[in-house]
């Protein structure tokens, strides 16, 4: 059974800044994330220096930051270009 995804206000705010093409790519990756978070094409990894934050790739520049809320829920914290990792 796939994970349920929910968004923080920060994620929604930064989502609006993405281009139409980036939003399309993001939609595809979110479907994959809900089905299989460790899928190789997401390049999922724990964010260094954190216990529960993960990042995955939308494309070579855009990243998603997220964490597991429980066994069935993923909270999407932020989305944006690679420099979002510096804002954690």
C-alpha positions in Angstrom: 0.0 0.0 0.0 1.5 3.4 -0.9 2.4 6.1 1.5 0.2 9.1 2.0 2.0 12.3 1.2 1.3 15.6 3.0 2.9 19.0 2.5 4.2 21.7 4.8 3.4 25.4 4.0 7.1 25.8 3.2 6.9 23.0 0.6 3.8 24.6 -0.9 5.4 28.1 -1.0 8.5 26.8 -2.8 6.5 24.5 -5.1 4.9 27.6 -6.6 8.4 28.9 -7.6 9.1 25.9 -9.8 8.8 26.0 -13.5 5.9 24.1 -15.3 8.4 21.5 -16.4 9.8 21.1 -12.9 6.3 20.7 -11.5 5.5 18.0 -14.0 8.7 16.1 -13.1 7.9 16.6 -9.4 4.5 15.1 -9.8 6.0 11.9 -11.4 8.6 11.6 -8.6 6.0 12.1 -5.9 4.0 9.2 -7.3 7.2 7.1 -7.2 8.0 8.3 -3.7 4.6 7.3 -2.4 5.0 3.8 -4.0 8.7 3.1 -3.2 10.8 5.7 -1.3 14.1 3.9 -1.8 13.6 3.6 -5.6 17.0 4.0 -7.4 15.8 6.8 -9.7 14.9 9.0 -6.6 18.5 8.7 -5.3 17.0 8.8 -1.8 19.5 9.4 1.1 19.4 10.5 4.7 20.5 14.1 5.1 23.9 14.2 6.7 23.8 15.4 10.3 20.0 14.6 10.8 18.3 11.6 12.3 15.0 11.6 10.3 15.3 13.9 7.3 15.7 12.5 3.8 16.3 14.0 0.4 15.5 12.7 -3.0 16.0 14.0 -6.5 13.4 15.3 -8.9 16.1 16.0 -11.5 19.7 16.9 -11.4 19.0 20.2 -9.7 15.7 20.0 -7.9 15.5 18.2 -4.5 12.7 17.2 -2.1 13.3 17.1 1.6 10.9 14.8 3.6 10.5 12.6 6.6 8.5 9.6 7.7 5.6 10.6 10.0 4.6 7.0 10.6 4.4 3.7 8.7 2.0 5.2 6.2 2.7 8.9 6.0 5.5 11.0 4.5 5.7 14.7 5.3 7.2 16.8 2.4 9.1 19.6 4.1 10.6 21.5 1.2 11.3 21.4 -2.5 13.7 23.5 -4.6 17.0 23.7 -6.2 20.0 22.0 -4.6 20.8 24.9 -2.3 17.7 24.1 -0.2 19.9 21.6 1.6 21.8 24.5 3.1 18.7 26.0 4.6 17.8 23.0 6.9 
